[in-house]
């Protein structure tokens, strides 16, 4: 036991001798501090002011970033410089927007990031143009600044082409499949309807083909894209027409001729299947199927006495 105690005392003494006392460390820091102060005091007067200003600016910037106020700070600086430009005579006093049909003037300005605080002097025309083109409604835009206070914007709007049903909702789409808006106004209710995944990008070609057969097109309520491979037609009275994946032209021609010659669409049927190349399959309604079954039973010959 005495040996262990002696070893511990010796180790403690060695550690004390290896590290300087806390007072020595404080003295070292105290010696460095006057040196730094002396160095700053030896700087020229203007350099000291500049260094102080830079230090304050850096501290302010660090506080803004860490506090999450960077966007607010940038907006404040932008509003301040715009206010100065407006007071100097560069306020936007007139705006001309050409090419709009569905978007209002306020909507176009909001899309471009132009508001009542914007000044013509600091307005970035290229940035406004890119913001406008980011909207699905606008395919092209030109922004011109006419000093001292006129702003001219020319846009080309995409045209509403069809209503696309997907995921249980309707969207207004353009002919290239871009979704213009996810709600349907009364003005768009007469647009053709397409249904199914992938239908938005394939609708243009198919609806153009369907328009070549007005006999069929006139009674079509919706075109349904099935399995991203082929189309079905849903007619106004609920009749389903199943088209083939290939040779759609021949199927539509056959369908149109049958309705013209045989009044096919007015018959009591629920489905027409044109997927087989050599035949047409018709599915009767329940009532029509029962009536046909009863009629066939009546036509069956009665058995004579003595027939096995």
ABEGO torsion letter per residue (X at the ends): XAAAAAAAAAAAAAAAAABBBAAAAAAAAAAAAAAAAAAAAABBAAAAAAAAAAAAAAAAAAAAAAAGAAAAAAAAAAAAAAAAAAAAGABBABBBBBGBAABBAAAAAAAAGBBAABBAAABBAAAAAAAAAABAABABBBBBBBOAABBBBBBBBBBBABBBBBGGBBBBBBAAGBBABABBBAAAAABBBBBEBGAAAAAAAAAAAAAABAAAAAABABBBBBGGABBBBBBAAGBBBBBBABGAAAAAAAAAAAAAAAGAAABBBABBBAABAABBBBBBBAAAAAAAAAAAAAABBBBBBGBX
